[in-house]
Amino acid sequence: MLRSRVIPCLLVHKKGLVKTVKFAEPKYVGDPLNAVKIFNEKEVDELIVLDIDASVNGTQPDYSLIEKLASECRMPLCYGGGVKNVEQARKIIELGVEKVALSSAALENPSIISSIAAVVGGQSVVAVVDVKKTLLGSYTVCVHNGKKKVKGDLETLLRSLEECGAGEIVVNSIDNDGVMKGYDLKLAEKARESVSVPLTVLGGAGSKDDILGLVDRFKVIGAAAGSLFVFKGIYKAVLINYLSQEEKNKLMRTL
């Protein structure tokens, strides 16, 4: 039986684990490998790791870090950051990563999705779409950590990514990033109506109830979160955490 996946999302900046607020003010919260070890113990469904420096700086993926993460990780791992061509994607998969995430490369040249999918399989290609709300309430897609807007409306861009062979789409709310006040459910609804491939929603989860609410509304969906799984309490003390077994059972009952 298919069920929703609850996915911690880790951001890597200058080789350290960080958290941002609206894609700004990266705060160091620890070592990525230590976080992976803790998430192993907590038996998380899946893990997303995004290098937020590589694409902006035009550098190669950090293969040394990727290899260490993949060898340590006991759950499916999705890695993104700096992937621009087929050979880079192939190498990442060969290092033991299950999925390769593309953002700027896919949005600026959607055909790269087809090329990579032909080599590693569509199920291993994830398109990450960072979205910002306009003053008029519509949505615009951005790349390079939210600094550059992409031409075209959200729905058309999402359908294009699916048509080019993306096996999964992650929709990330820039406005809600690190705010911990809940997902943008309107954005999630627009994305769900636009594509039929597996969808993961990221940005804004501040409590386990936010995850349950997302799943209750959209049923089988990926619920990703960053701050929720690395901070604890109103003062945001750094503490890696995840769903308890009781919360996992409650999630299944929601379906």
C-alpha positions, 0 to 999 in steps of 0.5 A: 500500500502506498503511503505518504513519506515524511522527509527531513530536508538538510541544507549544506552550506560551506560543508556544514549543516545550516537552516535558512529563513526565507532562503536567507541568514543561513544558521549553522546547526551541525555536521551533516554526517552526524545528522544522518547518523541520528536520522538512521536511528530514528528510521526516517522514510527518506532524506533530502540533502541540498547543497545550496552553494554549488549551483550559485557558485557554478561548482561541481557537486561535492562528490567526497561529501556525497560518498560519505553521506551515501555510505552512512545513510540507511534510508533512501537519499536524494541529493541536489546541488550543482548537477548540470549534466548526465555524467554528474548525475550518473556519478552521484547514483553510482556513489549510492544515492537513490535520487538526483535533484535538479533545480536551476539546470532543469528549469533553464533547460528542461531537456536535461531531465530527459537525458538524465532520466534515460541513463539513471531512470525517471524514478531517480530524477527529482525536480525541485521548484522554488516558488515565491508569492507575488504581491498580487497573490500569484506564484513565480518560480525562482532559481539560484536560492531565490535570486533569479526569476524564471519566465512562465507560470507555475502550472505550465512549468510544473507540467513541462518538468513532468513531460520531460521525464521528472519522476518526482517534483518537490515544490518549495515555498520560499516565503514559508522557508524556516518560518514554521507557521505551516505549509502553503496549502494553496501552493500545494493544491496548485501543484497537485492539480498540475502534475500526476507524478509523486509530489513533495511539499517543502517549506513552513512545517512548524509542528507534526500537526502541519504534516498530518494536516497536509496528508489529510488533505492530499493523502499520498504525498511527500511531506518534507521539513527542515527546521521542524526536524532540527530545532526543538522548542520556542527557542529553537535549540538544535535537536535532531528529531522525527516522528514517534511511532505513535505519530507514524501510526496516526499518519497511517490512520489519516490515509 
